[in-house]
Amino acid sequence: MEIVSKSDQDAVSVKSYNEYSNHNMRRPVVKPEIVSFMREEQAVLPGFLGELEAFAHEENVPIIPHETVVYFQFLLAALQPKHILEVGTAIGFSALLMAQTVPDAKVTTIERNPEMAELARQNFQKYDQENQIDLLEGDANDVLATLTGAYDFAFMDSAKSKYIVFLPHILKQLSVGGVVIIDDVFQGGDVAKPIEEVKRNQRGIYRGLHKLFAATLKNPGLTATLVPLGDGILMIRKDAEYVELS
Ligand SMILES: C[S@@+](CC[C@H](N)C(=O)[O-])C[C@H]1O[C@@H](n2cnc3c(N)ncnc32)[C@H](O)[C@@H]1O
């Protein structure tokens, strides 16, 4: 894979995000010194992935944090999925990470923001040399219903209030034994508070996340676990062909 020069990435600036976007990504739910330790002591990303990661940080594009990057590399190397589905591409960083980690896998990724989709397309043209990645531009609300593939790994990293809406579609497309990872489920710690203590404009997300927890954490058709990485991830394994979500 080609290595992009730093100046290529610097020439692009992102309009969709600024330093005030995605404030929960700046409210880590574990001790700040542990977060820094995980980010600084674990292996850095070489080559174009490291450059895309730096570019996203400079331009405030919300990509998975470095501790989740390292966890994904471990998990995907162990699971070796063949068909990966992602909701929320942004600039294509996590899609390229997954494709590079599992060279035999195909990645289908969905993005609705035209600016992000265009940057992702450019990055896939440059770095997805084996044509592993298929970008579907549109709202996952519409796109998920059109998919027919059987996936064995799915990553949801989009609007948090919609996770519970998208999950039934994803589970339908997932083979038994398949794994879903859902990012940013702790809302900077707000999910553990009574709703009255959560800002009014964050309560829709809070309700959506609580519906997601109620539907999954104790569901007999799933194995589910919450992991305090970044702003929290929910990991789900589909254990039965038909899973009823309450
Ligand atoms: C956190 S970013 C994704 C970051 C990416 N997964 C990474 O780590 O490199 C979330 C992206 O999801 C997109 N998104 C949010 N809701 C969506 C929806 N309903 N359908 C498609 N994309 C959506 C946003 O436009 C944004 O680019």
The ligand as an SDF file (V2000), in Angstrom:
LIG
                    3D

 27 29  0  0  0  0  0  0  0  0999 V2000
  -17.8410    8.6120   14.5970 C   0  0  0  0  0  0  0  0  0  0  0  0
  -17.9070    8.9160   12.8930 S   0  0  0  0  0  0  0  0  0  0  0  0
  -17.3200    7.4010   12.1910 C   0  0  0  0  0  0  0  0  0  0  0  0
  -15.8500    7.1960   12.4060 C   0  0  0  0  0  0  0  0  0  0  0  0
  -15.2810    5.9840   11.7450 C   0  0  0  0  0  0  0  0  0  0  0  0
  -16.0150    4.7870   12.0730 N   0  0  0  0  0  0  0  0  0  0  0  0
  -13.8410    5.8140   12.1870 C   0  0  0  0  0  0  0  0  0  0  0  0
  -13.6120    5.4300   13.3460 O   0  0  0  0  0  0  0  0  0  0  0  0
  -12.9400    6.0630   11.3730 O   0  0  0  0  0  0  0  0  0  0  0  0
  -19.6290    8.7680   12.6110 C   0  0  0  0  0  0  0  0  0  0  0  0
  -20.0330    8.9290   11.1540 C   0  0  0  0  0  0  0  0  0  0  0  0
  -21.3470    8.3540   11.0420 O   0  0  0  0  0  0  0  0  0  0  0  0
  -22.0590    9.0950   10.0850 C   0  0  0  0  0  0  0  0  0  0  0  0
  -23.4840    8.8360   10.3390 N   0  0  0  0  0  0  0  0  0  0  0  0
  -24.2120    9.2370   11.4170 C   0  0  0  0  0  0  0  0  0  0  0  0
  -25.4770    8.7910   11.3020 N   0  0  0  0  0  0  0  0  0  0  0  0
  -25.5430    8.0990   10.1250 C   0  0  0  0  0  0  0  0  0  0  0  0
  -26.5910    7.4250    9.4520 C   0  0  0  0  0  0  0  0  0  0  0  0
  -27.8290    7.3860    9.9510 N   0  0  0  0  0  0  0  0  0  0  0  0
  -26.3110    6.8310    8.2630 N   0  0  0  0  0  0  0  0  0  0  0  0
  -25.0620    6.8760    7.7400 C   0  0  0  0  0  0  0  0  0  0  0  0
  -24.0310    7.5190    8.3450 N   0  0  0  0  0  0  0  0  0  0  0  0
  -24.2650    8.1250    9.5150 C   0  0  0  0  0  0  0  0  0  0  0  0
  -21.6230   10.5370   10.3320 C   0  0  0  0  0  0  0  0  0  0  0  0
  -21.8500   11.3350    9.2030 O   0  0  0  0  0  0  0  0  0  0  0  0
  -20.1530   10.3730   10.6730 C   0  0  0  0  0  0  0  0  0  0  0  0
  -19.3280   10.5440    9.5430 O   0  0  0  0  0  0  0  0  0  0  0  0
  1  2  1  0
  2  3  1  0
  2 10  1  0
  3  4  1  0
  4  5  1  0
  5  6  1  0
  5  7  1  0
  7  8  2  0
  7  9  1  0
 10 11  1  0
 11 12  1  0
 11 26  1  0
 12 13  1  0
 13 14  1  0
 13 24  1  0
 14 15  1  0
 14 23  1  0
 15 16  2  0
 16 17  1  0
 17 18  1  0
 17 23  2  0
 18 19  1  0
 18 20  2  0
 20 21  1  0
 21 22  2  0
 22 23  1  0
 24 25  1  0
 24 26  1  0
 26 27  1  0
M  CHG  2   2   1   9  -1
M  END
$$$$
